Amino acid sequence: MSDMTVPPAVRQLRELALSAACAAALRAAARLGVADALDDDPASVDEIARTVKADAGALRRLLRALASNGIFTEVTGDRFAHTDASRLLREDTPRGLRYTTLWATEPWTWELWPRLDEAVRAGRSVFGDLHDKGFFEYLHEDAPESAAVFDRAMTQASALSAQALAGVLDLRGMAVVADVGGGQGGVLRALLERTPALRGVLFDLPEVIADADPCLRPGGSLGDRVQLVAGDCRREVPVEADLYLLKNVLEWDDVSTVATLRAIASSGRPGARVVIVENLIDGSPELRFTTAMDLLLLLNVGGRKHTRAGLEDLIGQAGLILGRVEPVNSYLHMFTCVVSA
């Protein structure tokens, strides 16, 4: 090996230290609409710049940075083309990730990441230290545009897994399913469309329920089979159902997670099923994503992504009886519990 060769560890650490540049470049591309400006055929930087109303020289630098990470690809003649990854930034891509990308790079995230050492030292969220209020309170009171991005990001995330979950969730004998913390209702919609005799309840915060999927609202195609209920599941879940579904909801601190499960156990009749679907830290093929989300949850709400054993322990603390644990797909696991007698 030549003495001039940069050791792999040096290259790795330098790139990671500047990885915020990649996140910022993704956000810039999403906000500019670069992916939407590029069709199936390659286009020149000048053409793309005119469409998105950007400086061509600066846009070329942005595109080259993204292309070095597999987002877009540079072809001959100062032209760029789509990759599978860059297509996910398009507004019209089914199961795309444009809003997930924006959500992960919202302005409040850049305020929090530099204080990760404080959160690790204290073992708690530092969001309140910056804004004098809790994260979701801030989101809906002070940052409505960010709240709207959050709702659309959750809808995109649900679209990626809703059909897979609908395919593995056993609904035999179920008349009513309650999607607790179900956001705009993407998963509930998939379940109702797959099972015509099923009725559903969408339960979430008032401001989230107000923006529920139009299909689930009164007058919508599924509206006559859906009840929209507003509330905070950490306090009570005043809903009676045969199955309570919580998908990527139990990501707060452990006290809030147990409180939510106990609220469901108090409302559910004995034998009612409680199905918890989560990304696990252990055994996940997407460990970089999951561990990064785990740190962001520590920062903003003092929450966490779970290990299997950790989530099993919280389920036991809430008084639910755990049955099967099984994969939904490569990155989600389903914990099936019942309400005790």
N, C-alpha and C positions, 0 to 999 in steps of 0.2 A: 504494500500500500504506500502511495506517495506521501511524503511528509506534508504536502500541500492539501491533502484530502481532509475535509472537515469531518470530524467524528460524528457518527449518527446521533449520539446523545446531545451534542452541541446543537446540531441542526434542529432536533426535536424540541429542545427547550427554547431556542430562539423563536421558533414558529408558534409554540404554545404561548409564550409571553406576549406575542402580538396577535393572538387569536381574536381579540376584540375587534381588530380591523376586519376580519372576515364577517363577524356578526353585523358590524356597521355597514359593510358592503351589501350584505343581503337585505338589510333594512332599506338602504338607499335604492337598490334595484326594485324592491317591492313598492316603495312610495313613488318612485318615478314611473313605474309601469313598464319597465324595460322588457320584461317577458311578454307582456301583451303587445308590445310594439314589434315583436319578432314573430314571423309566421313560420311555416314549414321550411321555406328556403332561406339560406343565409342572407344577411343584409349588411351593408356597409355601416361603419360607425356614423358617418355623416347622415345616412338615412334614418338610423335609429335616433340620433340626436335631434333631428328635426321633428320627429314624431313625439318625443318625450319633452321637447323644449329644454334641452340641456346643452352645455358647452361640449363640443365634440372631443376636444383634447382631454378634458377631465373624464368624460364618459369612457373614452378608450382605456384610460388608466383603471377605472372601476371595472370594466369588463375583463381586462387582463388579470386583475386580482381575483375576480370570481372564477375565471377560467382555470386559474392555477389550482383551484379547489374543486374542479369538476362541474362548476355552475356556468353554463355556456361553454362553447369551444371556439377557438380562433381558427379560421380557415384562411386561405390565400386571399390576397388583395384587400387587406385591412377589413375583412368581414368576419362576422360572428354568427354562429348557429346555435340552436337549442341542444341541450342534453336532456336526458330523462329528468335530472334534478331540476334544471332551470324551468322546465315545463310546469313543475309543481307551483311555481310562483305566478302562473297565469290566473287571472280572475275566473276564467271559464273552465278550468281543469277540474273534472270530477275528482273528488277526494284530494284536492290540492292542499297546499300548506302556506298560502300567502298570508292568511291572517294569523296562523300559528307563528310564522316568522316575525310578523309585526308585534305580536303579543310578547314574544320572548325578548324583544329589543325596544320595548316602550321606554320613554324617558325615565320613569321611576326605577327601572332596572339599573341604569347607569349610575344612579345615585347610591344604590344598595351594594353593588358588587365590591367597591373599594372598602367597604366596612365589614367584609366577611370575617376578618380576623377578630373584630369585636364580637360578632355573633357567635363565633366558635369559642371565644374566651368566656362569654357569658352563658352560652347554651340557650340563646333565645333570639327572637326577632329583634331587629334594630329599626324596623319601619316606624314604629311609634315615636322613637327618639327624633326622627326627621320630620314627622308630620303631625305629631300630637294627637293621633287618632289611629284606629285600626285600619288594616289594609283595605278591606271591602267597604268600610265606611268612607275612606278617602276616595276609593275608586268611583263610587256612585255619587258622592257629594261634590268632589273637587275635580274629578277627571272623567267626565261623561264620555268623551271620545275614546279614552282608553277602555272604559267599561264596555263600549260598543265593540271595540276590537276584541276584547275578552270573550264576549258572547259569540262572535263569529268564529273565533279560534276554537272555542269549545264545540261549536257546530261542526267545524272541519274535523276536529279530532274524533267526534262521534261518527262522522261519515266513514272514517277509516276503519272503524271496528264494529259499527252497528250491525251490518249484515253477518259478520262472523259470529257475533254474540247471538243474534237471532237464530243462527243455524245450530248452536249448541245448547241453548237454554231450553230446558224441558218444561213446556207449558201445559202438558196434559193434566186435565182436571182443574186448571186455573181459570177462574172467571174474571178476576180483577188483578191487574198488575199496577203497582205504584212505583213510579220512577222518582226516587227521592234525590233531590239535588240534580234533577235531570236537565237543567238548562233550558234550551229552546225546544227540546223534545225530540231530537233526532233519533235516539235509540228507541224511545217509546213508539214513534211513528213506524219504525222498521218492524217492531214486534206486532203492532196492530195490523199492518199491511200483510204480514205473513200469516196471522191467525185471525180470520174474520170474526169469530165468535168472541174474541177477547175484548174486554173493556179496560180502560186505563185511567190512571190519575197521574198528572204531572205536578210535582211538588217542588217549589223553589222559592227564593226570595221574591217579594212583590215586584220589584223592578225587572226581574228576569222573566217572571210569568207574563208580565205585560207585553213582552216581546216574543212570546211563544210562536212556534211554527204555525203559519196561517192554517195549515191543514188540520191542526188540533183545536183551533178556536171555534166558538159557536159559528155555525154557517160554513165551516170548512168541511172538506171531504170526509174527515174522521171526527168532526166535532161532536156528533151525537153519541160517540162512544168514549168521550174523554171528559174528565173533570179536572179543571185547573184550580189548584189550591196553593195559596201563598202563605209562606211562613218560614221560620228558621228551624231547620231540622236539629240543631244542637239544643233546642229548648223543648220542642214537642213536634210530633208528627201525627196530627189528628185525622188520620186516614185509616180506614179498614180495608185490607186487601188480602188476597190469597198469597201474593208474592210481593216482597219489597225489594227493589233493585237499587243498588248504590254503585255507580260506575265512576271511578276516579273522583270520589267525593271525600273519602276518609284520609285527607292529606293535611289536616290541621295538627295541633298538638295532641298528645295522647288523651288528655282530659276531655277535649272536645270530641274526639273520635268515640270514646267510650260513652259520653253523654248522648251522642247521636244514636248509637246502637241501643242504648237503654231506652231512649224515647220511642224507637220502633218496637222494642220488646214490650213496652208498656201499652202501646196501641194495638199491636197485633194479637189476634186470638191464638191460643195454644195450637201449635202445629203449623202455623203460617210460616212460609219460607222467607228467608232473608238471603239474598244473593249479593255478594260483594265482589266487584271486579276491579282489580288494581294491577298496575305495573309493580313488579317486585324488584328489589335491588339484587337479591341473590338469584343466580341462575338465569339472568336475563341476557339475551344476545345483544341488547341495546344498552349495555352498562354505561357507556359514556353519556347517553341521553338521560338515563334514569338517575345517575348520580349527580348530574348537573341540575336536574329538576329538584332533587333532594336538597341541594344547597340553596337553590332559589326559594324553596318553601321554608327553609330555616330562616332566611332573610326577611321574607315578606309577611308570613303568618306564624312563624315559629313552628311550622309543621314538618312533615317528613314523608318520604317514600318508605315503604315497609319491607322488611324481610318476611319470609313466610312465618317463621316462628314468632316474630314480633306481632304480626297481625293476628295470629292465632291466640296469642296471650290477651290481646285487647278484646277479642270476641268473647273469650271466656270471662273476662272481667265484667262484660256487659250482661252476662247471664244467658247468652244464646248458646245453643248446642250446635257445634260444628260437625258437619258431615263430610262430604267430599271436597277435595281441592283438586282442580283440574285446569289445564291450559285452555284458553279460548283461541289464541293464535300464538305467534312467536314471542309476543311481548306482554300479553295479558293473562292473568290467572283468575279463576272464578272460585270463590269460597261459598259453598252452599250450607246455610245454617237453618235451624228452625227455632221458633219461639217456644220456650219450655212451658209446661203445664203449670 
